[in-house]
Amino acid sequence: MTSHLELSALKRGLRLALMATSATLAMGLALSLFVSGPAAPVAEALLWLGLGMLVAIPVLNVIDVVLIECRLKEWRFAAAGVTVLVLLAYTVAVKVWP
């Protein structure tokens, strides 16, 4: 039996994703400061990719928490996590589809 204190595979992946996000944002920022012309769209794309990753990481973290709480049969915490996901989905839906 694994301890709930051990990192899940998703949690380890999220740590790597956070490092990749930092690198992506840093590269995009550096390119946008020092490069112009045809390479400018690449810098902008890297910045947008990094920002998208930065937004996705907390959502994936909540999904991980819900899975862990379901495994531990902590239904109230799992329900709270699902509620957060529903609120996030609602917010995105309202902003994307007017």
Contacts in CASP RR format, 6 or more apart in sequence:
PFRMAT RR
TARGET T0000
AUTHOR 0000-0000-0000
METHOD contacts of the structure
MODEL  1
MTSHLELSALKRGLRLALMATSATLAMGLALSLFVSGPAAPVAEALLWLG
LGMLVAIPVLNVIDVVLIECRLKEWRFAAAGVTVLVLLAYTVAVKVWP
4 68 0 8 1.000
4 72 0 8 1.000
7 15 0 8 1.000
8 64 0 8 1.000
8 67 0 8 1.000
8 68 0 8 1.000
10 60 0 8 1.000
10 63 0 8 1.000
10 64 0 8 1.000
10 67 0 8 1.000
11 61 0 8 1.000
11 64 0 8 1.000
14 57 0 8 1.000
14 60 0 8 1.000
14 61 0 8 1.000
14 64 0 8 1.000
17 53 0 8 1.000
17 56 0 8 1.000
17 57 0 8 1.000
17 60 0 8 1.000
18 57 0 8 1.000
20 53 0 8 1.000
21 50 0 8 1.000
21 53 0 8 1.000
21 54 0 8 1.000
21 57 0 8 1.000
24 46 0 8 1.000
24 49 0 8 1.000
24 50 0 8 1.000
24 53 0 8 1.000
25 46 0 8 1.000
25 47 0 8 1.000
25 50 0 8 1.000
25 51 0 8 1.000
25 54 0 8 1.000
27 46 0 8 1.000
28 42 0 8 1.000
28 43 0 8 1.000
28 44 0 8 1.000
28 46 0 8 1.000
28 47 0 8 1.000
29 43 0 8 1.000
29 47 0 8 1.000
31 39 0 8 1.000
31 42 0 8 1.000
31 43 0 8 1.000
31 46 0 8 1.000
32 40 0 8 1.000
32 43 0 8 1.000
32 44 0 8 1.000
32 47 0 8 1.000
35 42 0 8 1.000
35 43 0 8 1.000
59 85 0 8 1.000
59 88 0 8 1.000
62 81 0 8 1.000
62 84 0 8 1.000
62 85 0 8 1.000
62 88 0 8 1.000
63 85 0 8 1.000
65 77 0 8 1.000
65 81 0 8 1.000
66 78 0 8 1.000
66 81 0 8 1.000
66 82 0 8 1.000
66 85 0 8 1.000
69 75 0 8 1.000
69 77 0 8 1.000
69 78 0 8 1.000
69 81 0 8 1.000
70 78 0 8 1.000
END
